[in-house]
Amino acid sequence: MGLIRLAIFAVVIWMFWRLIKNFLAKQAKMNKKESGKLEQGNIVLCEYCSVHVPEQKAVSHEKLWFCSEKHKENYLSGDD
């Protein structure tokens, strides 16, 4: 009877270890996704066409943001 208890105890410990390992892997994956979102930075709105653009890819003029150099030029020249 002692050997059966030992085997059951070993299986329970193994299952508990697997659950913890899976939980930690999911947490690491979520943290990696969140850090990727943070690296993108802020999202800004193009003043000309109202498209949302990451700040690193946007073109700025004073306090205005644009999705491209062409939209910046069109906005500043008053073209619609």
Backbone torsions as a table, in degrees:
resi	resn	phi	psi	omega
1	MET	NA	-31.2	-178.8
2	GLY	-66.5	-34.2	-179.6
3	LEU	-69.9	-36.9	177.9
4	ILE	-66.2	-43.5	177.5
5	ARG	-60.4	-41.8	179.1
6	LEU	-63.3	-42.4	178.9
7	ALA	-64.8	-43.7	178.3
8	ILE	-63.3	-43.3	178.3
9	PHE	-61.1	-41.7	179.5
10	ALA	-64.6	-41.0	179.3
11	VAL	-65.6	-41.8	178.8
12	VAL	-63.5	-44.1	178.2
13	ILE	-62.1	-43.6	179.8
14	TRP	-62.2	-44.1	179.5
15	MET	-63.6	-42.5	178.3
16	PHE	-61.4	-43.0	179.4
17	TRP	-62.6	-42.5	178.9
18	ARG	-63.8	-41.3	178.1
19	LEU	-61.5	-44.8	179.1
20	ILE	-64.3	-42.1	-180.0
21	LYS	-62.7	-44.1	178.2
22	ASN	-64.8	-41.8	178.9
23	PHE	-60.9	-45.9	-179.8
24	LEU	-66.0	-35.4	178.0
25	ALA	-66.2	-40.9	178.2
26	LYS	-65.6	-40.0	178.1
27	GLN	-63.0	-42.4	179.5
28	ALA	-64.1	-39.0	179.2
29	LYS	-65.7	-41.4	178.2
30	MET	-65.5	-41.5	178.7
31	ASN	-63.3	-37.1	179.2
32	LYS	-66.6	-40.7	177.6
33	LYS	-63.8	-43.5	-179.4
34	GLU	-65.1	-39.1	179.6
35	SER	-67.8	-31.9	175.8
36	GLY	-65.1	-37.0	177.8
37	LYS	-68.1	-37.2	-179.2
38	LEU	-69.5	-31.5	-179.3
39	GLU	-68.9	-23.8	179.7
40	GLN	-64.8	-32.3	-179.2
41	GLY	87.6	-160.9	-177.6
42	ASN	-80.2	153.8	175.1
43	ILE	-104.2	132.1	-179.6
44	VAL	-118.9	163.1	-176.8
45	LEU	-106.6	128.8	176.8
46	CYS	-68.8	127.2	-179.1
47	GLU	-68.5	-23.8	-175.5
48	TYR	-87.3	-47.8	-173.9
49	CYS	-117.5	-1.1	178.4
50	SER	63.8	27.7	175.3
51	VAL	-87.0	141.1	176.8
52	HIS	-84.4	130.9	-175.4
53	VAL	-135.1	140.4	172.6
54	PRO	-60.2	141.8	-175.3
55	GLU	-58.4	-33.6	-179.1
56	GLN	-66.3	-29.4	-178.3
57	LYS	-95.1	-10.2	-176.5
58	ALA	-80.8	157.5	176.7
59	VAL	-105.6	131.7	-177.5
60	SER	-112.7	153.1	173.6
61	HIS	-145.3	113.2	-172.4
62	GLU	52.7	-116.1	179.8
63	LYS	-106.2	16.5	-179.5
64	LEU	-103.1	149.8	179.9
65	TRP	-122.7	144.9	180.0
66	PHE	-137.1	153.3	-179.5
67	CYS	-81.5	-18.7	179.0
68	SER	-153.3	164.9	178.0
69	GLU	-65.5	-35.6	179.5
70	LYS	-63.4	-42.6	178.9
71	HIS	-67.2	-34.6	176.4
72	LYS	-62.5	-46.8	180.0
73	GLU	-63.9	-43.4	179.2
74	ASN	-62.6	-42.1	-179.1
75	TYR	-65.6	-45.0	-177.4
76	LEU	-70.6	-28.5	178.9
77	SER	-86.2	-10.7	178.1
78	GLY	88.2	8.7	177.8
79	ASP	-72.7	144.3	176.8
80	ASP	-111.5	NA	NA
